[in-house]
Amino acid sequence: MTYSGRDAAKVAGLVVGGAAVGAALGLLYAPQSGVETRRQFKRYAKRAEVQALRYGREIKAGFSHAMESGKTWLAKKDMRRLTAV
């Protein structure tokens, strides 16, 4: 690894470490109780799960559509080649 690569890795590590420390301090000094914080995290996690499932379904549908379109295109191409002979 070059010196600039090592420096970039160090900076990235410091940024991630600082974010973790900041998050921990934010939770310690939060103006709400632990019960409220856990409830808030549960709600956020549930919303994130629903959104991830929605995105997953959309990606799967798009991929299936692309596969069907590709199959149709290849079938038409084969038919044109067969009729041209």
PDB file with SEQRES, HELIX, SHEET and CRYST1 records, atoms N, CA, C and O in Angstrom:
SEQRES   1 A   85  MET THR TYR SER GLY ARG ASP ALA ALA LYS VAL ALA GLY          
SEQRES   2 A   85  LEU VAL VAL GLY GLY ALA ALA VAL GLY ALA ALA LEU GLY          
SEQRES   3 A   85  LEU LEU TYR ALA PRO GLN SER GLY VAL GLU THR ARG ARG          
SEQRES   4 A   85  GLN PHE LYS ARG TYR ALA LYS ARG ALA GLU VAL GLN ALA          
SEQRES   5 A   85  LEU ARG TYR GLY ARG GLU ILE LYS ALA GLY PHE SER HIS          
SEQRES   6 A   85  ALA MET GLU SER GLY LYS THR TRP LEU ALA LYS LYS ASP          
SEQRES   7 A   85  MET ARG ARG LEU THR ALA VAL                                  
HELIX    1 AA1 TYR A    3  LEU A   28  1                                  26    
HELIX    2 AA2 GLY A   34  ALA A   84  1                                  51    
CRYST1    1.000    1.000    1.000  90.00  90.00  90.00 P 1           1          
ATOM      1  N   MET A   1       0.846  -1.165   0.000  1.00  0.00           N  
ATOM      2  CA  MET A   1       0.000   0.000   0.000  1.00  0.00           C  
ATOM      3  C   MET A   1       0.896   1.234   0.000  1.00  0.00           C  
ATOM      4  O   MET A   1       1.910   1.258   0.697  1.00  0.00           O  
ATOM      5  N   THR A   2       0.547   2.232  -0.752  1.00  0.00           N  
ATOM      6  CA  THR A   2       1.339   3.447  -0.813  1.00  0.00           C  
ATOM      7  C   THR A   2       1.082   4.293   0.431  1.00  0.00           C  
ATOM      8  O   THR A   2       0.161   4.041   1.208  1.00  0.00           O  
ATOM      9  N   TYR A   3       1.938   5.309   0.589  1.00  0.00           N  
ATOM     10  CA  TYR A   3       1.771   6.201   1.737  1.00  0.00           C  
ATOM     11  C   TYR A   3       0.441   6.920   1.675  1.00  0.00           C  
ATOM     12  O   TYR A   3      -0.213   7.077   2.706  1.00  0.00           O  
ATOM     13  N   SER A   4       0.017   7.362   0.501  1.00  0.00           N  
ATOM     14  CA  SER A   4      -1.254   8.070   0.402  1.00  0.00           C  
ATOM     15  C   SER A   4      -2.421   7.131   0.711  1.00  0.00           C  
ATOM     16  O   SER A   4      -3.428   7.561   1.275  1.00  0.00           O  
ATOM     17  N   GLY A   5      -2.293   5.859   0.348  1.00  0.00           N  
ATOM     18  CA  GLY A   5      -3.328   4.876   0.674  1.00  0.00           C  
ATOM     19  C   GLY A   5      -3.426   4.644   2.174  1.00  0.00           C  
ATOM     20  O   GLY A   5      -4.521   4.531   2.724  1.00  0.00           O  
ATOM     21  N   ARG A   6      -2.275   4.576   2.827  1.00  0.00           N  
ATOM     22  CA  ARG A   6      -2.262   4.403   4.284  1.00  0.00           C  
ATOM     23  C   ARG A   6      -2.855   5.615   4.982  1.00  0.00           C  
ATOM     24  O   ARG A   6      -3.614   5.486   5.943  1.00  0.00           O  
ATOM     25  N   ASP A   7      -2.499   6.797   4.484  1.00  0.00           N  
ATOM     26  CA  ASP A   7      -3.041   8.022   5.075  1.00  0.00           C  
ATOM     27  C   ASP A   7      -4.550   8.075   4.915  1.00  0.00           C  
ATOM     28  O   ASP A   7      -5.261   8.467   5.840  1.00  0.00           O  
ATOM     29  N   ALA A   8      -5.036   7.688   3.761  1.00  0.00           N  
ATOM     30  CA  ALA A   8      -6.485   7.684   3.529  1.00  0.00           C  
ATOM     31  C   ALA A   8      -7.163   6.684   4.450  1.00  0.00           C  
ATOM     32  O   ALA A   8      -8.241   6.960   4.977  1.00  0.00           O  
ATOM     33  N   ALA A   9      -6.550   5.530   4.650  1.00  0.00           N  
ATOM     34  CA  ALA A   9      -7.119   4.520   5.541  1.00  0.00           C  
ATOM     35  C   ALA A   9      -7.149   5.030   6.980  1.00  0.00           C  
ATOM     36  O   ALA A   9      -8.115   4.790   7.705  1.00  0.00           O  
ATOM     37  N   LYS A  10      -6.088   5.736   7.396  1.00  0.00           N  
ATOM     38  CA  LYS A  10      -6.056   6.296   8.746  1.00  0.00           C  
ATOM     39  C   LYS A  10      -7.146   7.327   8.927  1.00  0.00           C  
ATOM     40  O   LYS A  10      -7.835   7.332   9.947  1.00  0.00           O  
ATOM     41  N   VAL A  11      -7.311   8.201   7.945  1.00  0.00           N  
ATOM     42  CA  VAL A  11      -8.341   9.231   8.030  1.00  0.00           C  
ATOM     43  C   VAL A  11      -9.727   8.589   8.075  1.00  0.00           C  
ATOM     44  O   VAL A  11     -10.579   9.007   8.859  1.00  0.00           O  
ATOM     45  N   ALA A  12      -9.951   7.588   7.249  1.00  0.00           N  
ATOM     46  CA  ALA A  12     -11.244   6.902   7.246  1.00  0.00           C  
ATOM     47  C   ALA A  12     -11.496   6.241   8.598  1.00  0.00           C  
ATOM     48  O   ALA A  12     -12.610   6.296   9.118  1.00  0.00           O  
ATOM     49  N   GLY A  13     -10.475   5.621   9.162  1.00  0.00           N  
ATOM     50  CA  GLY A  13     -10.618   4.997  10.479  1.00  0.00           C  
ATOM     51  C   GLY A  13     -10.936   6.014  11.560  1.00  0.00           C  
ATOM     52  O   GLY A  13     -11.766   5.760  12.433  1.00  0.00           O  
ATOM     53  N   LEU A  14     -10.278   7.162  11.503  1.00  0.00           N  
ATOM     54  CA  LEU A  14     -10.553   8.219  12.479  1.00  0.00           C  
ATOM     55  C   LEU A  14     -11.975   8.755  12.335  1.00  0.00           C  
ATOM     56  O   LEU A  14     -12.641   9.022  13.335  1.00  0.00           O  
ATOM     57  N   VAL A  15     -12.441   8.912  11.106  1.00  0.00           N  
ATOM     58  CA  VAL A  15     -13.797   9.406  10.880  1.00  0.00           C  
ATOM     59  C   VAL A  15     -14.817   8.410  11.419  1.00  0.00           C  
ATOM     60  O   VAL A  15     -15.763   8.806  12.100  1.00  0.00           O  
ATOM     61  N   VAL A  16     -14.638   7.121  11.124  1.00  0.00           N  
ATOM     62  CA  VAL A  16     -15.561   6.099  11.613  1.00  0.00           C  
ATOM     63  C   VAL A  16     -15.516   6.022  13.134  1.00  0.00           C  
ATOM     64  O   VAL A  16     -16.555   5.932  13.788  1.00  0.00           O  
ATOM     65  N   GLY A  17     -14.319   6.059  13.691  1.00  0.00           N  
ATOM     66  CA  GLY A  17     -14.191   6.025  15.145  1.00  0.00           C  
ATOM     67  C   GLY A  17     -14.842   7.234  15.800  1.00  0.00           C  
ATOM     68  O   GLY A  17     -15.511   7.108  16.826  1.00  0.00           O  
ATOM     69  N   GLY A  18     -14.645   8.395  15.208  1.00  0.00           N  
ATOM     70  CA  GLY A  18     -15.269   9.608  15.739  1.00  0.00           C  
ATOM     71  C   GLY A  18     -16.785   9.550  15.661  1.00  0.00           C  
ATOM     72  O   GLY A  18     -17.476  10.011  16.569  1.00  0.00           O  
ATOM     73  N   ALA A  19     -17.302   8.985  14.576  1.00  0.00           N  
ATOM     74  CA  ALA A  19     -18.751   8.850  14.439  1.00  0.00           C  
ATOM     75  C   ALA A  19     -19.299   7.905  15.509  1.00  0.00           C  
ATOM     76  O   ALA A  19     -20.357   8.163  16.081  1.00  0.00           O  
ATOM     77  N   ALA A  20     -18.584   6.817  15.779  1.00  0.00           N  
ATOM     78  CA  ALA A  20     -19.037   5.866  16.800  1.00  0.00           C  
ATOM     79  C   ALA A  20     -19.026   6.508  18.190  1.00  0.00           C  
ATOM     80  O   ALA A  20     -19.971   6.341  18.961  1.00  0.00           O  
ATOM     81  N   VAL A  21     -17.968   7.234  18.503  1.00  0.00           N  
ATOM     82  CA  VAL A  21     -17.880   7.909  19.805  1.00  0.00           C  
ATOM     83  C   VAL A  21     -18.973   8.962  19.923  1.00  0.00           C  
ATOM     84  O   VAL A  21     -19.600   9.092  20.975  1.00  0.00           O  
ATOM     85  N   GLY A  22     -19.203   9.709  18.858  1.00  0.00           N  
ATOM     86  CA  GLY A  22     -20.249  10.725  18.867  1.00  0.00           C  
ATOM     87  C   GLY A  22     -21.628  10.123  19.063  1.00  0.00           C  
ATOM     88  O   GLY A  22     -22.447  10.663  19.806  1.00  0.00           O  
ATOM     89  N   ALA A  23     -21.883   9.011  18.403  1.00  0.00           N  
ATOM     90  CA  ALA A  23     -23.178   8.348  18.556  1.00  0.00           C  
ATOM     91  C   ALA A  23     -23.357   7.849  19.989  1.00  0.00           C  
ATOM     92  O   ALA A  23     -24.435   7.983  20.568  1.00  0.00           O  
ATOM     93  N   ALA A  24     -22.305   7.278  20.553  1.00  0.00           N  
ATOM     94  CA  ALA A  24     -22.385   6.780  21.927  1.00  0.00           C  
ATOM     95  C   ALA A  24     -22.637   7.921  22.910  1.00  0.00           C  
ATOM     96  O   ALA A  24     -23.469   7.796  23.809  1.00  0.00           O  
ATOM     97  N   LEU A  25     -21.930   9.018  22.745  1.00  0.00           N  
ATOM     98  CA  LEU A  25     -22.140  10.170  23.629  1.00  0.00           C  
ATOM     99  C   LEU A  25     -23.534  10.754  23.447  1.00  0.00           C  
ATOM    100  O   LEU A  25     -24.165  11.177  24.416  1.00  0.00           O  
ATOM    101  N   GLY A  26     -24.010  10.779  22.217  1.00  0.00           N  
ATOM    102  CA  GLY A  26     -25.357  11.274  21.966  1.00  0.00           C  
ATOM    103  C   GLY A  26     -26.409  10.435  22.667  1.00  0.00           C  
ATOM    104  O   GLY A  26     -27.386  10.968  23.193  1.00  0.00           O  
ATOM    105  N   LEU A  27     -26.211   9.119  22.675  1.00  0.00           N  
ATOM    106  CA  LEU A  27     -27.161   8.251  23.377  1.00  0.00           C  
ATOM    107  C   LEU A  27     -27.072   8.438  24.892  1.00  0.00           C  
ATOM    108  O   LEU A  27     -28.088   8.393  25.586  1.00  0.00           O  
ATOM    109  N   LEU A  28     -25.869   8.645  25.399  1.00  0.00           N  
ATOM    110  CA  LEU A  28     -25.709   8.829  26.843  1.00  0.00           C  
ATOM    111  C   LEU A  28     -26.355  10.119  27.334  1.00  0.00           C  
ATOM    112  O   LEU A  28     -26.926  10.162  28.423  1.00  0.00           O  
ATOM    113  N   TYR A  29     -26.262  11.155  26.532  1.00  0.00           N  
ATOM    114  CA  TYR A  29     -26.779  12.450  26.949  1.00  0.00           C  
ATOM    115  C   TYR A  29     -28.102  12.799  26.275  1.00  0.00           C  
ATOM    116  O   TYR A  29     -28.461  13.974  26.199  1.00  0.00           O  
ATOM    117  N   ALA A  30     -28.820  11.816  25.793  1.00  0.00           N  
ATOM    118  CA  ALA A  30     -30.096  12.048  25.121  1.00  0.00           C  
ATOM    119  C   ALA A  30     -31.119  12.588  26.119  1.00  0.00           C  
ATOM    120  O   ALA A  30     -31.113  12.205  27.289  1.00  0.00           O  
ATOM    121  N   PRO A  31     -31.992  13.473  25.658  1.00  0.00           N  
ATOM    122  CA  PRO A  31     -32.980  14.067  26.574  1.00  0.00           C  
ATOM    123  C   PRO A  31     -34.187  13.158  26.832  1.00  0.00           C  
ATOM    124  O   PRO A  31     -35.168  13.610  27.423  1.00  0.00           O  
ATOM    125  N   GLN A  32     -34.143  11.916  26.415  1.00  0.00           N  
ATOM    126  CA  GLN A  32     -35.265  11.001  26.636  1.00  0.00           C  
ATOM    127  C   GLN A  32     -34.777   9.764  27.365  1.00  0.00           C  
ATOM    128  O   GLN A  32     -33.577   9.500  27.440  1.00  0.00           O  
ATOM    129  N   SER A  33     -35.719   9.015  27.897  1.00  0.00           N  
ATOM    130  CA  SER A  33     -35.352   7.824  28.670  1.00  0.00           C  
ATOM    131  C   SER A  33     -34.909   6.693  27.753  1.00  0.00           C  
ATOM    132  O   SER A  33     -35.099   6.747  26.538  1.00  0.00           O  
ATOM    133  N   GLY A  34     -34.322   5.679  28.351  1.00  0.00           N  
ATOM    134  CA  GLY A  34     -33.874   4.520  27.587  1.00  0.00           C  
ATOM    135  C   GLY A  34     -35.032   3.786  26.937  1.00  0.00           C  
ATOM    136  O   GLY A  34     -34.901   3.282  25.822  1.00  0.00           O  
ATOM    137  N   VAL A  35     -36.169   3.723  27.629  1.00  0.00           N  
ATOM    138  CA  VAL A  35     -37.349   3.058  27.073  1.00  0.00           C  
ATOM    139  C   VAL A  35     -37.804   3.780  25.805  1.00  0.00           C  
ATOM    140  O   VAL A  35     -38.103   3.146  24.793  1.00  0.00           O  
ATOM    141  N   GLU A  36     -37.851   5.089  25.870  1.00  0.00           N  
ATOM    142  CA  GLU A  36     -38.263   5.875  24.700  1.00  0.00           C  
ATOM    143  C   GLU A  36     -37.269   5.722  23.560  1.00  0.00           C  
ATOM    144  O   GLU A  36     -37.663   5.624  22.398  1.00  0.00           O  
ATOM    145  N   THR A  37     -35.974   5.700  23.889  1.00  0.00           N  
ATOM    146  CA  THR A  37     -34.941   5.545  22.862  1.00  0.00           C  
ATOM    147  C   THR A  37     -35.052   4.181  22.192  1.00  0.00           C  
ATOM    148  O   THR A  37     -34.963   4.087  20.967  1.00  0.00           O  
ATOM    149  N   ARG A  38     -35.245   3.130  22.975  1.00  0.00           N  
ATOM    150  CA  ARG A  38     -35.397   1.784  22.395  1.00  0.00           C  
ATOM    151  C   ARG A  38     -36.639   1.701  21.521  1.00  0.00           C  
ATOM    152  O   ARG A  38     -36.613   1.083  20.457  1.00  0.00           O  
ATOM    153  N   ARG A  39     -37.732   2.325  21.970  1.00  0.00           N  
ATOM    154  CA  ARG A  39     -38.956   2.336  21.181  1.00  0.00           C  
ATOM    155  C   ARG A  39     -38.722   3.055  19.843  1.00  0.00           C  
ATOM    156  O   ARG A  39     -39.181   2.610  18.791  1.00  0.00           O  
ATOM    157  N   GLN A  40     -38.010   4.155  19.914  1.00  0.00           N  
ATOM    158  CA  GLN A  40     -37.701   4.912  18.701  1.00  0.00           C  
ATOM    159  C   GLN A  40     -36.838   4.072  17.751  1.00  0.00           C  
ATOM    160  O   GLN A  40     -37.070   4.074  16.542  1.00  0.00           O  
ATOM    161  N   PHE A  41     -35.857   3.364  18.284  1.00  0.00           N  
ATOM    162  CA  PHE A  41     -35.012   2.501  17.451  1.00  0.00           C  
ATOM    163  C   PHE A  41     -35.829   1.377  16.821  1.00  0.00           C  
ATOM    164  O   PHE A  41     -35.626   1.041  15.654  1.00  0.00           O  
ATOM    165  N   LYS A  42     -36.753   0.792  17.588  1.00  0.00           N  
ATOM    166  CA  LYS A  42     -37.603  -0.270  17.053  1.00  0.00           C  
ATOM    167  C   LYS A  42     -38.429   0.245  15.878  1.00  0.00           C  
ATOM    168  O   LYS A  42     -38.537  -0.416  14.845  1.00  0.00           O  
ATOM    169  N   ARG A  43     -39.005   1.420  16.047  1.00  0.00           N  
ATOM    170  CA  ARG A  43     -39.811   2.004  14.961  1.00  0.00           C  
ATOM    171  C   ARG A  43     -38.952   2.258  13.726  1.00  0.00           C  
ATOM    172  O   ARG A  43     -39.346   1.945  12.603  1.00  0.00           O  
ATOM    173  N   TYR A  44     -37.779   2.827  13.955  1.00  0.00           N  
ATOM    174  CA  TYR A  44     -36.884   3.106  12.828  1.00  0.00           C  
ATOM    175  C   TYR A  44     -36.481   1.807  12.129  1.00  0.00           C  
ATOM    176  O   TYR A  44     -36.459   1.743  10.900  1.00  0.00           O  
ATOM    177  N   ALA A  45     -36.164   0.774  12.910  1.00  0.00           N  
ATOM    178  CA  ALA A  45     -35.759  -0.505  12.333  1.00  0.00           C  
ATOM    179  C   ALA A  45     -36.908  -1.116  11.535  1.00  0.00           C  
ATOM    180  O   ALA A  45     -36.686  -1.681  10.464  1.00  0.00           O  
ATOM    181  N   LYS A  46     -38.128  -1.008  12.045  1.00  0.00           N  
ATOM    182  CA  LYS A  46     -39.282  -1.559  11.335  1.00  0.00           C  
ATOM    183  C   LYS A  46     -39.495  -0.809  10.015  1.00  0.00           C  
ATOM    184  O   LYS A  46     -39.751  -1.430   8.983  1.00  0.00           O  
ATOM    185  N   ARG A  47     -39.391   0.515  10.047  1.00  0.00           N  
ATOM    186  CA  ARG A  47     -39.534   1.305   8.804  1.00  0.00           C  
ATOM    187  C   ARG A  47     -38.432   0.945   7.816  1.00  0.00           C  
ATOM    188  O   ARG A  47     -38.688   0.825   6.618  1.00  0.00           O  
ATOM    189  N   ALA A  48     -37.211   0.772   8.309  1.00  0.00           N  
ATOM    190  CA  ALA A  48     -36.095   0.408   7.427  1.00  0.00           C  
ATOM    191  C   ALA A  48     -36.319  -0.975   6.828  1.00  0.00           C  
ATOM    192  O   ALA A  48     -36.014  -1.198   5.657  1.00  0.00           O  
ATOM    193  N   GLU A  49     -36.850  -1.906   7.619  1.00  0.00           N  
ATOM    194  CA  GLU A  49     -37.132  -3.249   7.116  1.00  0.00           C  
ATOM    195  C   GLU A  49     -38.187  -3.215   6.018  1.00  0.00           C  
ATOM    196  O   GLU A  49     -38.030  -3.853   4.978  1.00  0.00           O  
ATOM    197  N   VAL A  50     -39.262  -2.469   6.254  1.00  0.00           N  
ATOM    198  CA  VAL A  50     -40.332  -2.361   5.255  1.00  0.00           C  
ATOM    199  C   VAL A  50     -39.794  -1.740   3.970  1.00  0.00           C  
ATOM    200  O   VAL A  50     -40.097  -2.205   2.871  1.00  0.00           O  
ATOM    201  N   GLN A  51     -38.993  -0.683   4.118  1.00  0.00           N  
ATOM    202  CA  GLN A  51     -38.426  -0.019   2.938  1.00  0.00           C  
ATOM    203  C   GLN A  51     -37.481  -0.950   2.191  1.00  0.00           C  
ATOM    204  O   GLN A  51     -37.493  -0.978   0.961  1.00  0.00           O  
ATOM    205  N   ALA A  52     -36.666  -1.709   2.904  1.00  0.00           N  
ATOM    206  CA  ALA A  52     -35.739  -2.641   2.250  1.00  0.00           C  
ATOM    207  C   ALA A  52     -36.508  -3.724   1.501  1.00  0.00           C  
ATOM    208  O   ALA A  52     -36.139  -4.089   0.385  1.00  0.00           O  
ATOM    209  N   LEU A  53     -37.576  -4.237   2.109  1.00  0.00           N  
ATOM    210  CA  LEU A  53     -38.397  -5.232   1.424  1.00  0.00           C  
ATOM    211  C   LEU A  53     -39.035  -4.651   0.170  1.00  0.00           C  
ATOM    212  O   LEU A  53     -39.105  -5.314  -0.865  1.00  0.00           O  
ATOM    213  N   ARG A  54     -39.499  -3.410   0.267  1.00  0.00           N  
ATOM    214  CA  ARG A  54     -40.109  -2.749  -0.890  1.00  0.00           C  
ATOM    215  C   ARG A  54     -39.086  -2.591  -2.015  1.00  0.00           C  
ATOM    216  O   ARG A  54     -39.377  -2.889  -3.173  1.00  0.00           O  
ATOM    217  N   TYR A  55     -37.897  -2.123  -1.670  1.00  0.00           N  
ATOM    218  CA  TYR A  55     -36.847  -1.969  -2.685  1.00  0.00           C  
ATOM    219  C   TYR A  55     -36.478  -3.324  -3.288  1.00  0.00           C  
ATOM    220  O   TYR A  55     -36.268  -3.439  -4.496  1.00  0.00           O  
ATOM    221  N   GLY A  56     -36.401  -4.342  -2.437  1.00  0.00           N  
ATOM    222  CA  GLY A  56     -36.076  -5.676  -2.925  1.00  0.00           C  
ATOM    223  C   GLY A  56     -37.099  -6.184  -3.928  1.00  0.00           C  
ATOM    224  O   GLY A  56     -36.743  -6.753  -4.960  1.00  0.00           O  
ATOM    225  N   ARG A  57     -38.391  -5.971  -3.612  1.00  0.00           N  
ATOM    226  CA  ARG A  57     -39.442  -6.387  -4.543  1.00  0.00           C  
ATOM    227  C   ARG A  57     -39.347  -5.625  -5.856  1.00  0.00           C  
ATOM    228  O   ARG A  57     -39.507  -6.205  -6.930  1.00  0.00           O  
ATOM    229  N   GLU A  58     -39.085  -4.314  -5.769  1.00  0.00           N  
ATOM    230  CA  GLU A  58     -38.958  -3.505  -6.983  1.00  0.00           C  
ATOM    231  C   GLU A  58     -37.782  -3.962  -7.837  1.00  0.00           C  
ATOM    232  O   GLU A  58     -37.897  -4.044  -9.060  1.00  0.00           O  
ATOM    233  N   ILE A  59     -36.666  -4.255  -7.207  1.00  0.00           N  
ATOM    234  CA  ILE A  59     -35.488  -4.719  -7.948  1.00  0.00           C  
ATOM    235  C   ILE A  59     -35.769  -6.077  -8.587  1.00  0.00           C  
ATOM    236  O   ILE A  59     -35.411  -6.311  -9.741  1.00  0.00           O  
ATOM    237  N   LYS A  60     -36.409  -6.968  -7.836  1.00  0.00           N  
ATOM    238  CA  LYS A  60     -36.730  -8.287  -8.367  1.00  0.00           C  
ATOM    239  C   LYS A  60     -37.674  -8.167  -9.560  1.00  0.00           C  
ATOM    240  O   LYS A  60     -37.485  -8.846 -10.569  1.00  0.00           O  
ATOM    241  N   ALA A  61     -38.694  -7.305  -9.452  1.00  0.00           N  
ATOM    242  CA  ALA A  61     -39.637  -7.117 -10.558  1.00  0.00           C  
ATOM    243  C   ALA A  61     -38.931  -6.530 -11.780  1.00  0.00           C  
ATOM    244  O   ALA A  61     -39.183  -6.955 -12.908  1.00  0.00           O  
ATOM    245  N   GLY A  62     -38.056  -5.562 -11.561  1.00  0.00           N  
ATOM    246  CA  GLY A  62     -37.309  -4.971 -12.668  1.00  0.00           C  
ATOM    247  C   GLY A  62     -36.393  -5.983 -13.332  1.00  0.00           C  
ATOM    248  O   GLY A  62     -36.276  -6.014 -14.557  1.00  0.00           O  
ATOM    249  N   PHE A  63     -35.752  -6.802 -12.534  1.00  0.00           N  
ATOM    250  CA  PHE A  63     -34.862  -7.827 -13.075  1.00  0.00           C  
ATOM    251  C   PHE A  63     -35.658  -8.854 -13.882  1.00  0.00           C  
ATOM    252  O   PHE A  63     -35.241  -9.256 -14.968  1.00  0.00           O  
ATOM    253  N   SER A  64     -36.807  -9.275 -13.344  1.00  0.00           N  
ATOM    254  CA  SER A  64     -37.654 -10.233 -14.064  1.00  0.00           C  
ATOM    255  C   SER A  64     -38.132  -9.649 -15.387  1.00  0.00           C  
ATOM    256  O   SER A  64     -38.146 -10.331 -16.412  1.00  0.00           O  
ATOM    257  N   HIS A  65     -38.524  -8.373 -15.350  1.00  0.00           N  
ATOM    258  CA  HIS A  65     -38.968  -7.713 -16.576  1.00  0.00           C  
ATOM    259  C   HIS A  65     -37.834  -7.647 -17.599  1.00  0.00           C  
ATOM    260  O   HIS A  65     -38.047  -7.888 -18.787  1.00  0.00           O  
ATOM    261  N   ALA A  66     -36.640  -7.322 -17.137  1.00  0.00           N  
ATOM    262  CA  ALA A  66     -35.489  -7.252 -18.043  1.00  0.00           C  
ATOM    263  C   ALA A  66     -35.175  -8.624 -18.627  1.00  0.00           C  
ATOM    264  O   ALA A  66     -34.835  -8.730 -19.805  1.00  0.00           O  
ATOM    265  N   MET A  67     -35.283  -9.669 -17.820  1.00  0.00           N  
ATOM    266  CA  MET A  67     -35.027 -11.029 -18.314  1.00  0.00           C  
ATOM    267  C   MET A  67     -36.053 -11.421 -19.374  1.00  0.00           C  
ATOM    268  O   MET A  67     -35.696 -11.990 -20.406  1.00  0.00           O  
ATOM    269  N   GLU A  68     -37.324 -11.120 -19.122  1.00  0.00           N  
ATOM    270  CA  GLU A  68     -38.369 -11.450 -20.094  1.00  0.00           C  
ATOM    271  C   GLU A  68     -38.184 -10.661 -21.385  1.00  0.00           C  
ATOM    272  O   GLU A  68     -38.364 -11.197 -22.478  1.00  0.00           O  
ATOM    273  N   SER A  69     -37.825  -9.387 -21.255  1.00  0.00           N  
ATOM    274  CA  SER A  69     -37.574  -8.574 -22.444  1.00  0.00           C  
ATOM    275  C   SER A  69     -36.402  -9.128 -23.244  1.00  0.00           C  
ATOM    276  O   SER A  69     -36.449  -9.176 -24.473  1.00  0.00           O  
ATOM    277  N   GLY A  70     -35.354  -9.544 -22.543  1.00  0.00           N  
ATOM    278  CA  GLY A  70     -34.197 -10.128 -23.216  1.00  0.00           C  
ATOM    279  C   GLY A  70     -34.533 -11.428 -23.917  1.00  0.00           C  
ATOM    280  O   GLY A  70     -34.082 -11.669 -25.036  1.00  0.00           O  
ATOM    281  N   LYS A  71     -35.327 -12.268 -23.262  1.00  0.00           N  
ATOM    282  CA  LYS A  71     -35.737 -13.523 -23.886  1.00  0.00           C  
ATOM    283  C   LYS A  71     -36.568 -13.262 -25.131  1.00  0.00           C  
ATOM    284  O   LYS A  71     -36.381 -13.917 -26.156  1.00  0.00           O  
ATOM    285  N   THR A  72     -37.488 -12.303 -25.044  1.00  0.00           N  
ATOM    286  CA  THR A  72     -38.321 -11.957 -26.200  1.00  0.00           C  
ATOM    287  C   THR A  72     -37.454 -11.436 -27.337  1.00  0.00           C  
ATOM    288  O   THR A  72     -37.646 -11.811 -28.494  1.00  0.00           O  
ATOM    289  N   TRP A  73     -36.510 -10.579 -27.010  1.00  0.00           N  
ATOM    290  CA  TRP A  73     -35.631  -9.999 -28.037  1.00  0.00           C  
ATOM    291  C   TRP A  73     -34.804 -11.096 -28.709  1.00  0.00           C  
ATOM    292  O   TRP A  73     -34.658 -11.107 -29.931  1.00  0.00           O  
ATOM    293  N   LEU A  74     -34.267 -12.015 -27.910  1.00  0.00           N  
ATOM    294  CA  LEU A  74     -33.478 -13.110 -28.484  1.00  0.00           C  
ATOM    295  C   LEU A  74     -34.338 -14.027 -29.351  1.00  0.00           C  
ATOM    296  O   LEU A  74     -33.892 -14.494 -30.400  1.00  0.00           O  
ATOM    297  N   ALA A  75     -35.561 -14.282 -28.914  1.00  0.00           N  
ATOM    298  CA  ALA A  75     -36.454 -15.133 -29.704  1.00  0.00           C  
ATOM    299  C   ALA A  75     -36.756 -14.470 -31.048  1.00  0.00           C  
ATOM    300  O   ALA A  75     -36.765 -15.145 -32.078  1.00  0.00           O  
ATOM    301  N   LYS A  76     -37.004 -13.160 -31.050  1.00  0.00           N  
ATOM    302  CA  LYS A  76     -37.266 -12.444 -32.302  1.00  0.00           C  
ATOM    303  C   LYS A  76     -36.031 -12.467 -33.200  1.00  0.00           C  
ATOM    304  O   LYS A  76     -36.137 -12.633 -34.415  1.00  0.00           O  
ATOM    305  N   LYS A  77     -34.870 -12.300 -32.591  1.00  0.00           N  
ATOM    306  CA  LYS A  77     -33.629 -12.313 -33.362  1.00  0.00           C  
ATOM    307  C   LYS A  77     -33.423 -13.683 -34.001  1.00  0.00           C  
ATOM    308  O   LYS A  77     -33.040 -13.769 -35.167  1.00  0.00           O  
ATOM    309  N   ASP A  78     -33.672 -14.756 -33.250  1.00  0.00           N  
ATOM    310  CA  ASP A  78     -33.546 -16.111 -33.801  1.00  0.00           C  
ATOM    311  C   ASP A  78     -34.541 -16.347 -34.917  1.00  0.00           C  
ATOM    312  O   ASP A  78     -34.202 -16.973 -35.921  1.00  0.00           O  
ATOM    313  N   MET A  79     -35.774 -15.855 -34.763  1.00  0.00           N  
ATOM    314  CA  MET A  79     -36.797 -16.040 -35.803  1.00  0.00           C  
ATOM    315  C   MET A  79     -36.385 -15.311 -37.072  1.00  0.00           C  
ATOM    316  O   MET A  79     -36.553 -15.834 -38.174  1.00  0.00           O  
ATOM    317  N   ARG A  80     -35.841 -14.092 -36.921  1.00  0.00           N  
ATOM    318  CA  ARG A  80     -35.398 -13.343 -38.115  1.00  0.00           C  
ATOM    319  C   ARG A  80     -34.265 -14.073 -38.825  1.00  0.00           C  
ATOM    320  O   ARG A  80     -34.202 -14.091 -40.054  1.00  0.00           O  
ATOM    321  N   ARG A  81     -33.370 -14.675 -38.044  1.00  0.00           N  
ATOM    322  CA  ARG A  81     -32.239 -15.384 -38.621  1.00  0.00           C  
ATOM    323  C   ARG A  81     -32.729 -16.653 -39.335  1.00  0.00           C  
ATOM    324  O   ARG A  81     -32.226 -17.003 -40.403  1.00  0.00           O  
ATOM    325  N   LEU A  82     -33.701 -17.328 -38.743  1.00  0.00           N  
ATOM    326  CA  LEU A  82     -34.231 -18.550 -39.351  1.00  0.00           C  
ATOM    327  C   LEU A  82     -35.005 -18.258 -40.627  1.00  0.00           C  
ATOM    328  O   LEU A  82     -34.918 -19.020 -41.590  1.00  0.00           O  
ATOM    329  N   THR A  83     -35.764 -17.161 -40.649  1.00  0.00           N  
ATOM    330  CA  THR A  83     -36.538 -16.827 -41.843  1.00  0.00           C  
ATOM    331  C   THR A  83     -35.665 -16.255 -42.931  1.00  0.00           C  
ATOM    332  O   THR A  83     -36.038 -16.321 -44.102  1.00  0.00           O  
ATOM    333  N   ALA A  84     -34.514 -15.693 -42.597  1.00  0.00           N  
ATOM    334  CA  ALA A  84     -33.617 -15.118 -43.597  1.00  0.00           C  
ATOM    335  C   ALA A  84     -32.860 -16.203 -44.368  1.00  0.00           C  
ATOM    336  O   ALA A  84     -32.330 -15.943 -45.449  1.00  0.00           O  
ATOM    337  N   VAL A  85     -32.809 -17.391 -43.826  1.00  0.00           N  
ATOM    338  CA  VAL A  85     -32.052 -18.480 -44.464  1.00  0.00           C  
ATOM    339  C   VAL A  85     -32.761 -19.023 -45.615  1.00  0.00           C  
ATOM    340  O   VAL A  85     -32.266 -19.943 -46.266  1.00  0.00           O  
TER     341      VAL A  85                                                      
END                                                                             
